[in-house]
Amino acid sequence: AVTLQDSVDDPAAVAKKVRDAPDDILPATATDEPVLQAQENLVARQDPGFARKLDQSVAKVEARNLEELAVLAKGSDPGDWQQTVVQSVAPEGTTIAKGQTDEMLSEVNRAFGTAYEGAEGHNVQALLVRTIADDVAPPTAVSRATNDPNVLVGDEVRVRVERWLTNRFSDTAQKGRRVLGSPDDAPTHEVLSDDLLKLRSDIRDEARRRAKSASTDTQAEGKLLDNAAGEITKILEDQLPKDAVEILRATDSQYRQFKTVESASVRSQAGLTAASLRQSIKARESVGKVARGDTGELGRLTEQGADIGAILRKKDLQAAQRVVRNMTPEEKVVAKADFTRELARKAEGKVGGQTKLKGARLLDELEQNREVLKAAGFEDADFARIERIGKELKLIQGRTNAQVEALLTDDVGTALRLVAAIAGSRAGTRALKIFGGVSGAGPSLILAQFGSREFQKSLKGILTDKADLLLRAAMDNRKLYNALLTANTAPIKQQADAARVLNAWALGVTAEAANNTAPDDTEGR
């Protein structure tokens, strides 16, 4: 016991670690002391049975902690955030199922086809193209759309788009003449708002298709087509009744949000991410709005979808605060799980030749990112739980690296001190009777006998090989191991408890030894 205690700086603190450790962690492992863990390793090499127990303990502790951490880190899937973003720009009453981003966006686009019902059924003048009768009219919707100087493209592209639009605009305008006016009358161009909404929807679809092209010219064509859709919107807003215009504008506002999200997905190689959405918002909103943070629901979702890894790398407290700002309690739980998952990812490393989560690194990452995690809403209980997981993983991973030392070797003097610790009890007296025939003697007499040459001689044959046995027994016996770490400076109650444990073990061992060495009663018969 003294030798064991001499192996550590603070036996009382080490003993407390053993007492406080979970039941599935073996005593020497729990000490986190290299020498004691080395002794544990050596015992495992010599004792296959204990080696199995040690392996089982390590596997159980690792599985338990990794499972607990997995629960803590069960945050959002990237697809969850993308679904939330796409759902936020869908027409009212539309539910978007989680799927591939392009599929979800296509579903939203289809939903807008029926979102304008409140603006349908009204007669409007489809002032889309020139006719012979209005050759002095102002520029047409087609020319205004295709001559946008902000779209940098050659004339051949503009002409190509203008022809495509003219054909479709003419079809719609001529429909009004066929339906509402006679062939001999001056063209009225009057059509139902349904026709213009359908035309605008078709143009938007074509613009979406061309915007996804890898060709810059084709992408530019998509922008010109978007201009044309905007021209139709102006015609509708100028002529529809007030209530229909309100419906049109509200739905168009939602559609613009949809286009912001779609642009973020199409124009970024990484697809729809918080970074690409942020860039798309900047491109579509005024500088003032962006600076004020007045970017609505999409701006809020951009903050919530921020790159957690980047936040931790930069130690960005403000970004961490923005992630959880305006979140519901349920959303904050998910956000904390996202931070925990990233923390665990950063703690991965090589353990025994395999990539695993390293307890020591988890503790280090936890400490380095403590302030950022606080900004993200982590509380003391969250830190304590992750810290405990890190410490337990560190224990079982650290013991595999402990250098194997010689087994604890006891001597007669140490053995005497062990017996002296229990000499005050009647059981201790019985143990000493086995050694030296002392019966009914008090502690003083017994202690006096310890120094006698005869008593030391009788002990030596039994006790010099018992250190190995004691250590082996203590390796998977927490009470016995803790008793060995209890110094004579410990509180009286702890010493008494340790003495009782050691007494029980010593009685069993010494009695067995005495029986094995006693003369055979049948000898000579």
N, C-alpha and C positions, 0 to 999 in steps of 0.2 A: 504494500500500500504506500509506504514511504517512497519507494522507488517510483511508483506511478505518479505520486504527487510531485516528486522532484522533476518530473518530465515537463511540467507546466508552470507558468508563472503564477497563476492564481487558481489553486485547486478549488476554492469555494465557487468562483465564477464558472469554472468548467463543470463542476458538479451541478450547478444550477442549469446549465445548458442541457445536461443529460436529463434532469428532472423535467424540464419544460418542453423537451422535444416531443413531437408526435410519436405515437406508439410504434409506427412502422419504420422508424429510423433507429438503427442499432446504436448502442451506447457510444462506442468509440467514434463512429461516424458523426454523432451529434456533437462531440467535443470541438470539432473543427480545429483540432490540434494535430499537426503533421506527424509528430512522433507517435502519438496514440493511434492515429489512423494507419501508420506504418506497421505498428504491432498488429493491428487488426488484419492488415493485408497478409502478414506472415502467418498468422493463425489460419487464415483462409487457405494458404498454400499447403499447410500441413494437415488440415482437417477438411476433407471433401464435404462432409456434412455441414460444417459451418460455412464453407464456401458457397454452398447452395442457398443457405439462409441469407447470406450477404447479397448474393446476386438477386434473390427474390425481393429483398428489402429495397435495393437500389431501383429495381424495375418498378416496384409498387409506388415508391415515393415519386419517381419521375413521372409515371403515368398519372398519378393523382394530381400533381402540380400542373402538368401540361394540360390536363383536362380542365382544371379550374381556370387556368389562364385562357384557354380557348373560349370558355364561357364569357369571361370578362372582355375578351377581344372580339366577340361575335357582333361586329358592327354592321354597317351597311355594305352591301355589294355595290360595285360601281354601277351596275345596271339599275339598282334601286334609285340612285340619284338621277340617272338619266331618265328613268321613267317619271320621276317626280317633276323634272323640268318639262318634259314633253306634255305631261298631263296638265301642267299649269297653263299651257298655251292652247289647249284644245277647246273647242266650242262648248258652251255650257250644256250639261247633260250628256256629254261624251265621256266614256270611260275607256282609257287606253291600257291594254294589258301589257305586262312587261315582256319585252322581246328585243330583237336587234333594233338599234336606233333608227336605221333607215326605214324599217318596217313600221315602227311606231309613228314616225313622221308622215309616212304615206297614209296611215290610218287617220291621222289628224287632218291631212289635206282633203281626204275624201269627206270627212265630217263637215268641212266648211261648205261642201256642196249643198247641204240642206240647212245651213245655218242662217240663210238670208231670206227665209220664207216671209218674214214680216215686211220685206222690201219688194216683194213680187206683186204682180197683178196691176201695175200702174202703166198708163200710156205715157210714153216719152218720145221726144224727137231724137232720133239716132243720128246726131250731127257728126258723122264719122269721116265721110269722103266728099270730095267736090262732085258736082254734076254740071252739066252745061248751063243750067239755070242759075247756078250760084258761083260762077267763075270769078266773082270778085269777093267771095267770102274770105274770111281770115284763114290762116294756115289750118290745115285739117289736123285731126287727132293723130293721124299717121305721121305727118311731117313733124309735128311737135315731138313725138316720141322718138323718132329715129335721128333727129338732128341735135340731140343732146351733146353739147361740147364736152361735158364732163366724162363721157364715155370715150376713151381713147381707142379709136378703131378706124380702119380705112374705109373709103367711100364704098368699095365693093361690098363690104359687110353691111353697111347701112342700106344700100340698095336691095340687097338680098332680104333683109328683114322687112323693108318697106313693101316689097312685093308680096311677101307672105302675109303681112297684116292687111294690105289693101284687098286681097282676095277675100279674106274672112270678114273684114269690115263691110265690104260691098255686099256680100251675101246677106248680112244682117240688115243693112239699110234697104236693100231691094225687097226684102221680106215685108217691110212696112208698106212699100208701094203696092205689092201684090195683094196684101191683105186689106189695107185700109183705103187705098186710092185706086181709081181706074187708070188704065194704061195711058189714057189721053190727058189726064190731069197732070199738073205740076207735081213733082214728087213731094210727098209729105214727110218721108223718112220716119213716120210714126210707128213705133213698135211697142211691145210690152217691155216693162223693166226686166221681166224674166229673160228676154232674149239677150239684153245687154249683160245681165249677170252671168248667163251661161257663156257668152262670148268671153267675158272677163275671166271666168274660171278656166276656160280652154287655154287662153293666153298665159295665165299663171302656170298651168300645168306644163306648157311648152317651155316657159322660162325656167321652171324648176329643172326640167330635163337637160336643158342646154347649160345651165349653171354647173351641173355636175361633171361636165366634160373636162378632159385634160387640156383641151385646146383653148388658148386665151381668146381667140377670135370667137369661138362658140360661146365662151363664157360672156363675152361682150354682147353677143346677140341676146343672151338671156337678160342682161341689164336693159337693153333697148325694149325688149318685150315687157319687162316690168314697167317701163315708162308708159307703154301703151295701155296696160291695165290701169295705171293711174289716170290716164286721160278718160277712160270710161267711167271711172269713179267720179271725176269732176262733172261729167254729163249727168250722171244719176243724181248727185247731190244738188245740182242746179234745178232739177225738175221734179224730184219726188216730193210728196207731202212731208210736213215737218216730222210727224211720228215715224214715217218710213225712213227718213234721213237719219234719225236718231238710232234706229235699229241698224242701219247700214254702217254708220260710223262706229258704233259699239263693236259690231262684228269685225269691221275692218281693223279696229285697234287691236283686237285679239289676233287677227291674222298677221298684223305687223310683228307682234310678239313671236308668233309662229315662225315668220320669216327670219327673225333674229336668231332663233334657235337652229333653224335649218341651215342658215349660213354658217353658224359656228360648227355644225357637224360636217358640212360639205367642204369647207375651206381649210380645215385642219387635218393634217395627216393622222393625228391622234384621235380624230373623231370629236364627239361631243364631250368636252371636258370643261372644268371651271375656267381654265385659262382661255380656251377658244371661245367660250361664251362671253367672257369679259371683253375680249377683243371685238367680238361681234357687236356687243352693246356699245362700245366706244365708237364703232364705225357708224352706228345708226342713231345715237343720241347726241345731243349738243354737249359741247365741252363743259358748259356750266352745270348741266344736270349730272354728268359723270363726276365732276369735282365735288358737288354737294352730296353725292351718294343717292341722288333722287332717280334711281333706276328701277323702282318698283319691285315686284315679286321676283323677276329674273335676277336683279341685282342681289337680292337677299339669297337666292339659291346659289348664285355664283360664290358668295362668301361661304356658304355651308358646304359647297363642294370643293373647297380649296384643297390643295395638295398638302396633306398632313405631314408627309415626309419633308417637304420644303420648309414648312413652318418649324419643325423640330430642328432641322439643320441650321436655319437662320436664327433660331431662338426668338421668333417673332411673336411677342406677347400680344400686340394689337391684332395681328391676324388670327391668333387663337381666340381672342375675345370676339372677333367678328364672326367666327364660325358658329358660336353658340348664341350669338345675339338674336333675340326675337324667336328663339326656339321654344317649343313646348317642353315640359318636363320629360316627356317620352322621347322627344327628338334629342334632348341633351344626353340621355342615357346612351343612345346610339352613337352620338358624337364622341363621348368618352370612350366607348368601345373602339371606335376608329383610331383614336389616339393610342389606346393600349395596344392595338394590333400593330401599329407602326413601331411602337416602342419595342415590342417583341421581335419584330422583323430586324430591327437594328441590333438586337442582342444575339442574333444567330452567329454561330461560329463552329469551328471544328472541335468535336469531342469524340475521342476514340476513333478518329478517322472518318467520322460522319458529321454532316451538317446538322447541328442541333441548337436549341436555344441554350445559351450559356448563362447560368445563374449569376456569375460574377459580372458579366457584361450587362445583364438586365439591371442589376443594382447600380452599376455605373451610369447607365443611360437614364435611369430613374432620377438619380441625383443631379445629373447634368441638365435635365429638362424639367426639374421640379417647378420652377417659376412659370414656364410655359404651360405646363399641365394645370397649374393652379388657375391660370388665366382661362383655360378651357373648361373649368368647373370641377376639377378634381378636389376632393376633400380629404381630410386626414384618414378616414377609413379606407379610401381608395388607395392612398399611398401605402398604408399599413398592409393591405392585402397583397399588393404587388411585391412589396418588400419581403414579406414572409415567403412568397413563392420563390423569389430570387435567392433568398438565403438557403432554403431547403434544397434547391437545385444545386447551388454552390457546394453544399455539404457533400452530396453524393457524387458530384463531379470532381471535387477537390480530393476526395479520398482515393480516387483512382490514380492520382498523380503522386501520392505520398510515397516517399522513398522507404523501402523495406529496411527496417532496423532489426538488430538482434532482439530476440524475445526478452521480455522482462525476466531478469535473473534475480532471484531472491537469495538471501543468505540466512544463516541461522539467526543472526541478530535481528534481522527484519521479521523473521518468523516468530521470534520470541515476542517482539513488540505486537505482532498480530494477536498472539494468544493473550498477551497482557491486556489487550483491549477488552477481552471478554472474561478476564479472570475474576471479575467481581461478581459474576452470576453463578448460580448453582450449576447451570449447564457448563460453564467454564471450568468449574471445579471437577466436574465429571470428566471433562476432556483431559484435564491434567492428570487425573487418576490413571487414565489409560497410559499416559506417558511415563509417570514416575511413581505411581502407587500412592500419591498423596490423597488422603481422604479426610474430609471434614476440616481441612486447613483453611484459615482465613486468607484474605488477599495478601497480607504482608508476608506470611510464611510462604505462600505460593510464589510471590515475586522473588523472595530470597532464593528459592530453589532454582529460579531461572539462571542464576549465575553459576550454579554448580557444574563441574566438569561432567559428572555422570548424566545430569539432565540434558546438557547440550549434546552429549554423545547419543542419547536416546532419541533426541529430536532430529539429529542430522540425517539419520537414515530415512526418516519419514518426510521431513520438510524440504530438503534440498531439491527434491523433484516435484514439490507441490506448487511452486510458483507458476510453472507452466500450466498445471491443472487449474489453479485459481484463475489465471488470466483467461484461459479457454472458457471456463464456466461463466466468467463475468462478461464475455464478449456478446452474449445474447441474453444477459440477465441484467436488466437496468438497475434493479435495487442493489445487486451485488457490486456492480461497477461503480455506482454512486457511493456505496459504502467505502470502497477502496479509495475514493477521492476525498473522503471526509477526514480532514486533518484534526489534530488535537487542539487546534485553535478555533474550531467551529463551535457554534452554540451547543450547550450541553445536550439539548434534546436531539439535535442532529447526530451528535456523537453516540448517544444512547441508541438511536434508531440504527445507526451503522453497526454498532456493536452487536445488536440482536441479529442483524442480517449475516454478519460475518460469523457469529457464533453458530447459527444454524448450519451454515456451509461447513465450518470447521468440524462440527460434531459429526456430520455425515462422513466427511473424508477421513478423520482420525479414527473413527470407529471401524470404518471399512479397512483401514490400514492395519489396525490392531488385530482384527479378526484374521486378516490374511497372514499375519506374522506369528500368531499364537501357536504353541506346540500342539500337535495332534493328540487328542486325549486317548486315541487308540494305539499310540505308538508303544511298542514293546509287549502288546497283548497277544 
